[in-house]
Every structure is written in C-alpha cells, then in structure tokens.
Amino acid sequence: MAIVIARQLDLSGLERPAPLTRTAEALEALRPGELLEVIATDGSALEDFGTWARASGQDLIEASRLGHVFRFVFRKQ
C-alpha cells in the first residue's frame, strides 16, 4: 500500500516557533487520517516536533534527518 501525502510544507530556513505554528495550521485544514509532510532545517525541529505531536495528540509517523534537513510525516487525528 502506497503512502499518499495530502499536503507538503517546506519550512526550510524558518526558526522556532514558526515551523510548529505553520504545521499546526496545515493540519487543521486536513481531514482526519490525511498525511502532512514537513521539511524543516531548524536544529531544534526533531525535539520540538516530537514533543508537540505528543502534546497535541497528532500522530508523528515518520521523522528522519539527512544532514541539516529534517523530514516529518504527520497523520491528522
């Protein structure tokens, strides 16, 4: 089964809290079960997004890093 991303956000160059606020806004617009892919370069993104997902009840289904670029995939709850 292929993963279908409903929306992609490139938040490269933005620093906290902008990546979190923009991700939250984007998830609001999705239907439950849809996926959001987020690209970020803020060094605190890995910790911030994990903490935020747990606190907000969103499902962080993937978090990866390639050099200075982070990729996250969220499933809207």
VMD Tcl script that builds the backbone (N, CA, C; Angstrom):
set m [mol new atoms 231]
animate dup $m
set s [atomselect $m all]
$s set {name element resname resid chain x y z} {
  {N N MET 1 A 0.836 -1.182 0.000}
  {CA C MET 1 A 0.000 0.000 0.000}
  {C C MET 1 A 0.879 1.244 0.000}
  {N N ALA 2 A 0.641 2.135 -0.918}
  {CA C ALA 2 A 1.440 3.348 -1.051}
  {C C ALA 2 A 0.961 4.407 -0.060}
  {N N ILE 3 A 1.904 5.168 0.442}
  {CA C ILE 3 A 1.584 6.294 1.319}
  {C C ILE 3 A 1.246 7.483 0.434}
  {N N VAL 4 A 0.125 8.112 0.702}
  {CA C VAL 4 A -0.311 9.262 -0.076}
  {C C VAL 4 A -0.254 10.505 0.816}
  {N N ILE 5 A 0.600 11.422 0.439}
  {CA C ILE 5 A 0.748 12.673 1.170}
  {C C ILE 5 A -0.307 13.650 0.665}
  {N N ALA 6 A -1.138 14.160 1.563}
  {CA C ALA 6 A -2.198 15.097 1.183}
  {C C ALA 6 A -1.655 16.509 0.976}
  {N N ARG 7 A -0.636 16.869 1.761}
  {CA C ARG 7 A -0.069 18.221 1.667}
  {C C ARG 7 A 1.387 18.188 2.079}
  {N N GLN 8 A 2.178 19.038 1.446}
  {CA C GLN 8 A 3.600 19.163 1.776}
  {C C GLN 8 A 3.889 20.601 2.182}
  {N N LEU 9 A 4.736 20.739 3.203}
  {CA C LEU 9 A 5.194 22.052 3.652}
  {C C LEU 9 A 6.713 22.079 3.650}
  {N N ASP 10 A 7.294 23.064 2.991}
  {CA C ASP 10 A 8.737 23.261 3.060}
  {C C ASP 10 A 8.978 24.462 3.964}
  {N N LEU 11 A 9.431 24.192 5.164}
  {CA C LEU 11 A 9.660 25.237 6.160}
  {C C LEU 11 A 11.146 25.515 6.348}
  {N N SER 12 A 11.924 25.195 5.334}
  {CA C SER 12 A 13.366 25.422 5.373}
  {C C SER 12 A 13.664 26.887 5.645}
  {N N GLY 13 A 14.620 27.116 6.527}
  {CA C GLY 13 A 15.044 28.469 6.848}
  {C C GLY 13 A 14.263 29.134 7.967}
  {N N LEU 14 A 13.135 28.555 8.352}
  {CA C LEU 14 A 12.345 29.137 9.443}
  {C C LEU 14 A 12.835 28.607 10.789}
  {N N GLU 15 A 12.810 29.466 11.779}
  {CA C GLU 15 A 13.223 29.079 13.130}
  {C C GLU 15 A 12.019 29.056 14.047}
  {N N ARG 16 A 12.176 28.340 15.179}
  {CA C ARG 16 A 11.065 28.198 16.114}
  {C C ARG 16 A 10.526 29.548 16.541}
  {N N PRO 17 A 9.273 29.695 16.707}
  {CA C PRO 17 A 8.225 28.683 16.696}
  {C C PRO 17 A 7.518 28.529 15.353}
  {N N ALA 18 A 7.984 29.237 14.317}
  {CA C ALA 18 A 7.278 29.240 13.026}
  {C C ALA 18 A 7.009 27.840 12.457}
  {N N PRO 19 A 7.974 26.901 12.470}
  {CA C PRO 19 A 7.654 25.577 11.921}
  {C C PRO 19 A 6.489 24.891 12.651}
  {N N LEU 20 A 6.437 25.029 13.964}
  {CA C LEU 20 A 5.339 24.408 14.719}
  {C C LEU 20 A 4.005 25.072 14.426}
  {N N THR 21 A 3.970 26.385 14.402}
  {CA C THR 21 A 2.698 27.069 14.171}
  {C C THR 21 A 2.188 26.818 12.763}
  {N N ARG 22 A 3.066 26.812 11.786}
  {CA C ARG 22 A 2.633 26.554 10.407}
  {C C ARG 22 A 2.194 25.109 10.213}
  {N N THR 23 A 2.850 24.188 10.908}
  {CA C THR 23 A 2.444 22.784 10.839}
  {C C THR 23 A 1.070 22.603 11.462}
  {N N ALA 24 A 0.845 23.208 12.603}
  {CA C ALA 24 A -0.464 23.119 13.261}
  {C C ALA 24 A -1.566 23.683 12.372}
  {N N GLU 25 A -1.307 24.810 11.724}
  {CA C GLU 25 A -2.287 25.412 10.818}
  {C C GLU 25 A -2.581 24.497 9.635}
  {N N ALA 26 A -1.546 23.892 9.076}
  {CA C ALA 26 A -1.723 22.999 7.930}
  {C C ALA 26 A -2.524 21.760 8.310}
  {N N LEU 27 A -2.261 21.206 9.496}
  {CA C LEU 27 A -3.005 20.033 9.948}
  {C C LEU 27 A -4.475 20.359 10.184}
  {N N GLU 28 A -4.768 21.570 10.631}
  {CA C GLU 28 A -6.160 21.987 10.846}
  {C C GLU 28 A -6.968 21.865 9.557}
  {N N ALA 29 A -6.331 22.134 8.433}
  {CA C ALA 29 A -7.028 22.132 7.149}
  {C C ALA 29 A -7.232 20.731 6.575}
  {N N LEU 30 A -6.578 19.728 7.144}
  {CA C LEU 30 A -6.689 18.364 6.628}
  {C C LEU 30 A -7.852 17.627 7.267}
  {N N ARG 31 A -8.271 16.558 6.601}
  {CA C ARG 31 A -9.288 15.667 7.151}
  {C C ARG 31 A -8.599 14.620 8.023}
  {N N PRO 32 A -9.302 14.084 9.018}
  {CA C PRO 32 A -8.712 13.015 9.828}
  {C C PRO 32 A -8.206 11.867 8.953}
  {N N GLY 33 A -6.992 11.414 9.274}
  {CA C GLY 33 A -6.367 10.326 8.533}
  {C C GLY 33 A -5.458 10.781 7.406}
  {N N GLU 34 A -5.587 12.032 6.962}
  {CA C GLU 34 A -4.731 12.522 5.880}
  {C C GLU 34 A -3.322 12.785 6.406}
  {N N LEU 35 A -2.349 12.735 5.483}
  {CA C LEU 35 A -0.943 12.887 5.854}
  {C C LEU 35 A -0.381 14.237 5.429}
  {N N LEU 36 A 0.463 14.780 6.291}
  {CA C LEU 36 A 1.174 16.030 6.035}
  {C C LEU 36 A 2.667 15.754 6.113}
  {N N GLU 37 A 3.389 16.132 5.062}
  {CA C GLU 37 A 4.845 16.015 5.058}
  {C C GLU 37 A 5.436 17.396 5.307}
  {N N VAL 38 A 6.377 17.469 6.242}
  {CA C VAL 38 A 7.010 18.732 6.606}
  {C C VAL 38 A 8.525 18.598 6.448}
  {N N ILE 39 A 9.121 19.573 5.778}
  {CA C ILE 39 A 10.577 19.671 5.657}
  {C C ILE 39 A 11.001 20.885 6.478}
  {N N ALA 40 A 12.000 20.707 7.348}
  {CA C ALA 40 A 12.468 21.797 8.203}
  {C C ALA 40 A 13.986 21.729 8.335}
  {N N THR 41 A 14.586 22.872 8.618}
  {CA C THR 41 A 16.035 22.936 8.800}
  {C C THR 41 A 16.429 23.467 10.177}
  {N N ASP 42 A 15.467 23.850 10.979}
  {CA C ASP 42 A 15.737 24.345 12.328}
  {C C ASP 42 A 16.327 23.204 13.152}
  {N N GLY 43 A 17.458 23.432 13.769}
  {CA C GLY 43 A 18.151 22.402 14.535}
  {C C GLY 43 A 17.349 21.829 15.685}
  {N N SER 44 A 16.361 22.555 16.163}
  {CA C SER 44 A 15.535 22.065 17.263}
  {C C SER 44 A 14.299 21.314 16.774}
  {N N ALA 45 A 14.144 21.176 15.479}
  {CA C ALA 45 A 12.927 20.595 14.912}
  {C C ALA 45 A 12.652 19.173 15.390}
  {N N LEU 46 A 13.661 18.345 15.452}
  {CA C LEU 46 A 13.440 16.949 15.826}
  {C C LEU 46 A 12.818 16.851 17.219}
  {N N GLU 47 A 13.388 17.536 18.161}
  {CA C GLU 47 A 12.850 17.519 19.526}
  {C C GLU 47 A 11.498 18.235 19.592}
  {N N ASP 48 A 11.416 19.414 18.954}
  {CA C ASP 48 A 10.189 20.207 19.017}
  {C C ASP 48 A 8.987 19.462 18.441}
  {N N PHE 49 A 9.148 18.868 17.276}
  {CA C PHE 49 A 8.022 18.200 16.636}
  {C C PHE 49 A 7.589 16.955 17.402}
  {N N GLY 50 A 8.533 16.227 17.966}
  {CA C GLY 50 A 8.177 15.055 18.762}
  {C C GLY 50 A 7.382 15.429 20.000}
  {N N THR 51 A 7.848 16.446 20.702}
  {CA C THR 51 A 7.159 16.926 21.900}
  {C C THR 51 A 5.785 17.476 21.543}
  {N N TRP 52 A 5.719 18.268 20.488}
  {CA C TRP 52 A 4.451 18.863 20.066}
  {C C TRP 52 A 3.442 17.799 19.651}
  {N N ALA 53 A 3.884 16.788 18.922}
  {CA C ALA 53 A 2.967 15.729 18.467}
  {C C ALA 53 A 2.350 15.006 19.658}
  {N N ARG 54 A 3.157 14.683 20.653}
  {CA C ARG 54 A 2.634 14.016 21.854}
  {C C ARG 54 A 1.644 14.911 22.594}
  {N N ALA 55 A 1.980 16.183 22.739}
  {CA C ALA 55 A 1.128 17.113 23.493}
  {C C ALA 55 A -0.175 17.441 22.761}
  {N N SER 56 A -0.129 17.479 21.430}
  {CA C SER 56 A -1.304 17.879 20.651}
  {C C SER 56 A -2.164 16.698 20.222}
  {N N GLY 57 A -1.649 15.478 20.404}
  {CA C GLY 57 A -2.402 14.300 20.007}
  {C C GLY 57 A -2.294 13.959 18.538}
  {N N GLN 58 A -1.406 14.632 17.814}
  {CA C GLN 58 A -1.207 14.302 16.404}
  {C C GLN 58 A -0.268 13.106 16.306}
  {N N ASP 59 A -0.386 12.381 15.232}
  {CA C ASP 59 A 0.380 11.153 15.039}
  {C C ASP 59 A 1.603 11.435 14.164}
  {N N LEU 60 A 2.776 11.468 14.777}
  {CA C LEU 60 A 4.032 11.621 14.039}
  {C C LEU 60 A 4.445 10.228 13.584}
  {N N ILE 61 A 4.265 9.932 12.296}
  {CA C ILE 61 A 4.517 8.574 11.820}
  {C C ILE 61 A 5.906 8.398 11.222}
  {N N GLU 62 A 6.585 9.505 10.937}
  {CA C GLU 62 A 7.947 9.398 10.437}
  {C C GLU 62 A 8.724 10.654 10.801}
  {N N ALA 63 A 9.975 10.456 11.212}
  {CA C ALA 63 A 10.890 11.565 11.478}
  {C C ALA 63 A 12.263 11.097 11.026}
  {N N SER 64 A 12.859 11.841 10.098}
  {CA C SER 64 A 14.172 11.454 9.605}
  {C C SER 64 A 15.016 12.703 9.388}
  {N N ARG 65 A 16.306 12.470 9.265}
  {CA C ARG 65 A 17.252 13.575 9.085}
  {C C ARG 65 A 18.267 13.190 8.029}
  {N N LEU 66 A 18.531 14.114 7.128}
  {CA C LEU 66 A 19.583 13.953 6.138}
  {C C LEU 66 A 20.410 15.225 6.178}
  {N N GLY 67 A 21.558 15.150 6.824}
  {CA C GLY 67 A 22.379 16.343 7.005}
  {C C GLY 67 A 21.674 17.336 7.904}
  {N N HIS 68 A 21.415 18.527 7.363}
  {CA C HIS 68 A 20.755 19.582 8.127}
  {C C HIS 68 A 19.265 19.682 7.806}
  {N N VAL 69 A 18.747 18.709 7.083}
  {CA C VAL 69 A 17.343 18.737 6.674}
  {C C VAL 69 A 16.567 17.639 7.399}
  {N N PHE 70 A 15.455 18.028 7.996}
  {CA C PHE 70 A 14.584 17.099 8.703}
  {C C PHE 70 A 13.317 16.885 7.888}
  {N N ARG 71 A 12.812 15.652 7.913}
  {CA C ARG 71 A 11.554 15.324 7.239}
  {C C ARG 71 A 10.642 14.664 8.263}
  {N N PHE 72 A 9.415 15.169 8.321}
  {CA C PHE 72 A 8.414 14.647 9.238}
  {C C PHE 72 A 7.151 14.326 8.461}
  {N N VAL 73 A 6.483 13.255 8.852}
  {CA C VAL 73 A 5.173 12.944 8.293}
  {C C VAL 73 A 4.211 12.773 9.458}
  {N N PHE 74 A 3.139 13.564 9.417}
  {CA C PHE 74 A 2.094 13.538 10.440}
  {C C PHE 74 A 0.812 12.983 9.851}
  {N N ARG 75 A 0.075 12.230 10.660}
  {CA C ARG 75 A -1.274 11.802 10.304}
  {C C ARG 75 A -2.235 12.591 11.171}
  {N N LYS 76 A -3.158 13.309 10.516}
  {CA C LYS 76 A -4.153 14.098 11.248}
  {C C LYS 76 A -5.071 13.170 12.030}
  {N N GLN 77 A -5.256 13.469 13.301}
  {CA C GLN 77 A -6.161 12.687 14.158}
  {C C GLN 77 A -7.545 13.271 14.134}
}
mol reanalyze $m
mol bondsrecalc $m
mol representation Tube
mol addrep $m
